[in-house]
């Protein structure tokens, strides 16, 4: 419960360094941001497909060979999912 009429960072357990990171986002180059996004996107597709590479590739509309290449590029292991 909140202690007043407004929800604060403490109410959401956002105090300390997490709150600071929300206030000052990390600066990335476009290349770094794209790499993070692609890696996370592959991992999420694999999670949803329970590690099935064919289904994950189809879901995000790329070929299986492209999916394998991206997995290799970002060190993603389908067996983790």
C-alpha positions in Angstrom: 0.0 0.0 0.0 1.1 3.5 -0.6 1.5 5.9 2.3 -0.1 8.8 0.6 -2.1 9.8 -2.5 0.8 9.1 -4.8 2.7 5.9 -5.7 6.4 6.5 -5.2 9.6 4.6 -6.3 9.7 3.1 -2.8 6.2 1.6 -3.2 7.4 -0.1 -6.3 10.8 -1.2 -4.9 12.5 1.1 -7.3 14.7 2.9 -4.8 18.5 3.1 -5.1 20.5 2.3 -8.2 17.5 0.9 -10.2 15.8 4.3 -9.9 19.0 6.0 -11.1 19.2 3.8 -14.1 15.6 4.8 -15.0 16.5 8.4 -14.7 19.7 8.2 -16.7 19.4 5.5 -19.4 22.5 3.8 -20.5 24.0 5.3 -23.7 24.6 2.8 -26.4 25.8 3.1 -30.0 23.3 2.0 -32.6 25.4 -1.1 -33.2 25.3 -2.0 -29.5 21.6 -1.4 -29.2 20.8 -3.4 -32.3 22.9 -6.3 -31.0 21.2 -6.3 -27.7 17.8 -6.2 -29.3 18.5 -8.9 -31.8 20.0 -11.2 -29.1 17.0 -10.7 -26.8 14.5 -11.1 -29.7 16.1 -14.4 -30.7 16.0 -15.6 -27.0 12.3 -14.6 -26.7 11.4 -16.4 -29.9 13.2 -19.5 -28.7 11.5 -19.3 -25.3 8.1 -19.1 -26.9 8.9 -22.0 -29.2 10.4 -24.0 -26.4 13.7 -24.2 -28.1 12.4 -25.3 -31.5 14.5 -23.3 -34.0 12.3 -23.9 -37.0 9.2 -22.6 -35.2 11.2 -19.7 -33.7 12.5 -18.7 -37.2 9.1 -18.9 -38.7 7.6 -16.8 -35.9 9.9 -13.9 -36.6 9.8 -14.4 -40.4 13.4 -15.3 -41.1 15.0 -18.4 -42.6 16.3 -21.2 -40.4 19.8 -20.6 -41.7 19.6 -16.9 -40.8 18.4 -17.8 -37.4 21.3 -20.2 -36.9 23.7 -17.5 -38.1 22.3 -15.0 -35.6 22.4 -17.6 -32.8 26.1 -18.2 -33.5 26.8 -14.4 -33.7 25.2 -13.8 -30.3 26.2 -17.1 -28.6 22.6 -18.2 -28.2 22.1 -21.9 -27.4 18.7 -23.4 -28.2 19.1 -26.1 -25.6 18.8 -23.6 -22.9 15.1 -23.1 -23.8 
